[in-house]
Amino acid sequence: MKVVALLPMKGNSERVPNKNLKDFCGRPLYHKILDTLLDSKYIDKIIINTDGEHIKADLEKNYKGRVVIHDRPAEIIGDFVSMNKIIEYDINKVNADIYVQTHSTNPLLLSGTLDSAIERMMDKKDDFDSIFSVTKVQTRLYDAEGKPSNHNPLELLRTQDLPPLFEENSSFYIFTKQSFERSGGKRIGLKAEMFEMDKVEAIDIDQIQDFIIAESIYKLLR
């Protein structure tokens, strides 16, 4: 089966300036996830969709011949463009049996975890059409008005005894062109399966504090 990985990267970043090229343990941040994709047993091709000239130059210098660059067209550039629109552009240009979409902001994701999820997709039955990564959450949650949303304060169950909830952690999404189209152009299909991940491995860099935490953990684990 042909497996294509999609790694979209914006040229600019609001909350962490120049995030994709920011130094992470001696190398640009995006190198970590790109190396993970290259280490996969199943991924045949990696597509980098970007509008960043500095990113393109760094790819040419460090990964020439190992990835395919899609120049992001003007109509899908901007902070408010849905990721699904970028995915739609890429999958209409490159055919595959399975697509895997990841982010540069997940530097602790392991190729073994990704391969396990791809294997699950390859071996799937007819009961799901896509996979997305999640992290289990067992804690007392409240809504914006301070009302408990997943527990009874009068019972005070131990948090480990609460019914688990699952957070979409954005580490990866696995889908087919058919599931994308049937769902109305969404990477999570109509019959998606959740793939639970370790909380540390699923760290996503959204704020500068996340960057500091991820880099510190990476240094401890390597």
C-alpha positions as CSV (number, residue, x, y, z in Angstrom):
1,M,0.0,0.0,0.0
2,K,1.3,3.5,-0.9
3,V,1.5,5.7,2.2
4,V,2.1,9.4,1.8
5,A,2.8,11.7,4.7
6,L,1.7,15.4,4.7
7,L,3.7,17.9,6.8
8,P,2.2,21.4,6.2
9,M,4.2,24.3,7.6
10,K,3.4,28.0,7.6
11,G,6.1,30.5,6.9
12,N,5.1,32.7,9.8
13,S,3.9,31.9,13.4
14,E,2.1,34.3,15.7
15,R,2.6,32.9,19.1
16,V,6.1,31.5,18.7
17,P,7.9,33.6,16.1
18,N,9.5,31.6,13.3
19,K,8.5,28.4,15.2
20,N,9.3,25.8,12.5
21,L,12.9,27.0,12.2
22,K,13.4,27.8,15.9
23,D,16.4,26.0,17.4
24,F,15.3,22.8,19.2
25,C,18.2,21.0,20.8
26,G,20.6,22.2,18.1
27,R,18.5,21.9,15.0
28,P,15.4,23.5,13.6
29,L,12.2,22.3,15.3
30,Y,10.6,20.8,12.2
31,H,13.7,18.5,11.7
32,K,12.5,16.3,14.6
33,I,9.2,15.3,13.1
34,L,10.6,15.1,9.6
35,D,13.2,12.6,10.8
36,T,10.5,10.6,12.5
37,L,8.6,10.4,9.2
38,L,11.7,9.4,7.3
39,D,12.4,6.7,9.9
40,S,8.9,5.1,9.3
41,K,8.8,1.6,7.9
42,Y,5.8,2.4,5.8
43,I,5.9,6.0,4.5
44,D,6.8,6.1,0.8
45,K,6.7,9.9,0.2
46,I,6.7,13.1,2.3
47,I,4.9,16.2,1.1
48,I,5.9,19.6,2.6
49,N,3.2,22.2,1.8
50,T,4.6,25.6,2.7
51,D,4.7,29.3,1.9
52,G,7.9,29.9,3.8
53,E,10.9,30.7,1.6
54,H,13.3,30.1,4.5
55,I,11.8,26.7,5.1
56,K,12.2,25.8,1.5
57,A,15.8,26.9,1.6
58,D,16.5,24.8,4.7
59,L,14.8,21.8,3.1
60,E,16.9,22.2,0.0
61,K,20.0,22.3,2.1
62,N,19.3,19.4,4.5
63,Y,16.7,17.2,2.9
64,K,17.2,17.6,-0.9
65,G,15.7,14.7,-2.8
66,R,14.1,13.2,0.3
67,V,10.9,15.3,0.3
68,V,8.5,16.9,-2.2
69,I,7.7,20.5,-1.7
70,H,4.3,22.0,-2.6
71,D,4.3,25.7,-2.9
72,R,1.2,26.9,-1.0
73,P,-1.0,28.9,-3.4
74,A,-2.3,32.3,-2.3
75,E,-5.9,31.1,-1.8
76,I,-4.9,28.8,1.1
77,I,-2.4,31.1,2.8
78,G,-3.3,32.7,6.1
79,D,-3.9,32.1,9.8
80,F,-7.7,31.4,9.3
81,V,-7.4,28.9,6.5
82,S,-8.7,25.5,7.6
83,M,-6.0,22.7,7.6
84,N,-8.6,20.6,5.7
85,K,-8.3,23.0,2.8
86,I,-4.5,22.5,2.7
87,I,-4.9,18.7,2.9
88,E,-7.5,18.8,0.1
89,Y,-4.9,20.6,-2.1
90,D,-2.2,18.1,-1.4
91,I,-4.2,14.9,-1.8
92,N,-5.6,16.1,-5.1
93,K,-2.0,16.4,-6.4
94,V,-0.6,13.1,-5.0
95,N,-2.4,9.8,-5.0
96,A,-2.0,7.3,-2.1
97,D,-3.8,4.4,-0.5
98,I,-3.3,6.0,2.9
99,Y,-2.4,9.6,4.0
100,V,-0.7,10.5,7.2
101,Q,-0.9,14.1,8.3
102,T,1.4,15.4,11.1
103,H,2.6,18.7,12.5
104,S,6.1,20.2,13.0
105,T,5.0,21.0,16.6
106,N,5.1,17.4,17.8
107,P,8.8,16.8,18.2
108,L,8.5,13.9,20.7
109,L,6.4,11.7,18.4
110,L,8.1,8.3,17.8
111,S,8.3,6.5,14.5
112,G,7.3,3.3,16.3
113,T,4.0,4.9,17.5
114,L,3.3,6.2,14.1
115,D,4.0,2.9,12.5
116,S,1.7,1.1,14.9
117,A,-1.1,3.4,13.9
118,I,-0.4,2.9,10.2
119,E,-0.4,-0.8,10.7
120,R,-3.8,-0.5,12.4
121,M,-5.1,1.4,9.4
122,M,-3.6,-1.1,7.0
123,D,-5.3,-4.0,8.9
124,K,-8.5,-2.3,9.5
125,K,-11.9,-3.9,9.1
126,D,-15.0,-2.1,7.9
127,D,-15.8,-0.6,11.3
128,F,-13.7,2.6,10.9
129,D,-12.4,4.7,8.0
130,S,-9.7,6.9,9.6
131,I,-7.6,7.2,12.7
132,F,-6.6,10.2,14.9
133,S,-4.4,10.4,17.9
134,V,-5.7,11.2,21.4
135,T,-4.6,11.5,25.0
136,K,-6.7,10.1,27.8
137,V,-7.9,12.7,30.4
138,Q,-9.1,11.8,33.8
139,T,-9.5,14.9,35.8
140,R,-12.3,17.1,37.2
141,L,-13.5,19.4,34.5
142,Y,-15.8,22.5,34.7
143,D,-17.5,24.6,32.0
144,A,-17.1,28.4,31.6
145,E,-19.7,29.0,34.3
146,G,-17.9,26.9,36.9
147,K,-20.4,23.9,36.6
148,P,-18.9,20.4,36.8
149,S,-19.1,18.8,33.4
150,N,-17.8,15.2,34.1
151,H,-18.2,14.6,37.8
152,N,-20.4,15.0,40.8
153,P,-18.7,17.2,43.4
154,L,-20.7,15.5,46.2
155,E,-19.2,12.1,45.4
156,L,-15.5,13.2,44.9
157,L,-14.5,10.1,43.2
158,R,-10.7,9.6,42.8
159,T,-9.7,11.1,39.5
160,Q,-8.4,7.6,38.3
161,D,-12.0,6.3,38.8
162,L,-13.6,9.0,36.7
163,P,-14.9,8.0,33.3
164,P,-12.1,8.8,30.9
165,L,-12.4,11.5,28.3
166,F,-10.1,11.7,25.3
167,E,-8.4,14.9,23.9
168,E,-7.6,15.2,20.2
169,N,-3.8,15.9,20.5
170,S,-3.1,16.7,16.8
171,S,0.0,14.4,16.7
172,F,-1.3,12.6,13.6
173,Y,-4.3,11.8,11.4
174,I,-4.5,8.8,9.1
175,F,-7.2,8.7,6.4
176,T,-7.9,7.9,2.8
177,K,-9.1,10.1,-0.1
178,Q,-12.4,8.3,0.1
179,S,-12.9,9.0,3.8
180,F,-11.9,12.6,3.3
181,E,-14.4,13.1,0.6
182,R,-17.2,11.2,2.3
183,S,-16.8,13.3,5.4
184,G,-17.2,16.6,3.5
185,G,-13.5,17.3,3.2
186,K,-12.3,16.5,6.7
187,R,-9.2,14.5,7.9
188,I,-11.3,12.8,10.6
189,G,-13.8,10.6,8.8
190,L,-17.4,9.7,9.5
191,K,-16.3,6.5,11.4
192,A,-13.0,7.4,12.9
193,E,-11.1,5.4,15.5
194,M,-9.1,7.0,18.3
195,F,-5.5,6.0,18.8
196,E,-4.4,6.6,22.4
197,M,-0.9,8.0,23.0
198,D,1.3,8.7,25.9
199,K,0.9,12.2,27.3
200,V,4.6,13.1,27.1
201,E,5.0,11.8,23.5
202,A,1.9,13.8,22.5
203,I,3.2,17.2,23.7
204,D,2.2,19.9,21.1
205,I,4.1,23.2,20.9
206,D,1.5,26.0,20.8
207,Q,3.0,28.6,23.2
208,I,6.6,29.4,24.1
209,Q,6.1,27.6,27.5
210,D,5.3,24.4,25.5
211,F,8.6,24.8,23.6
212,I,10.6,25.0,26.8
213,I,8.8,22.0,28.2
214,A,9.2,19.9,25.1
215,E,12.9,20.7,24.7
216,S,13.6,20.0,28.4
217,I,11.9,16.6,28.1
218,Y,13.6,15.8,24.9
219,K,17.0,16.4,26.5
220,L,16.1,14.1,29.3
221,L,14.9,11.3,27.1
222,R,17.5,11.2,24.4
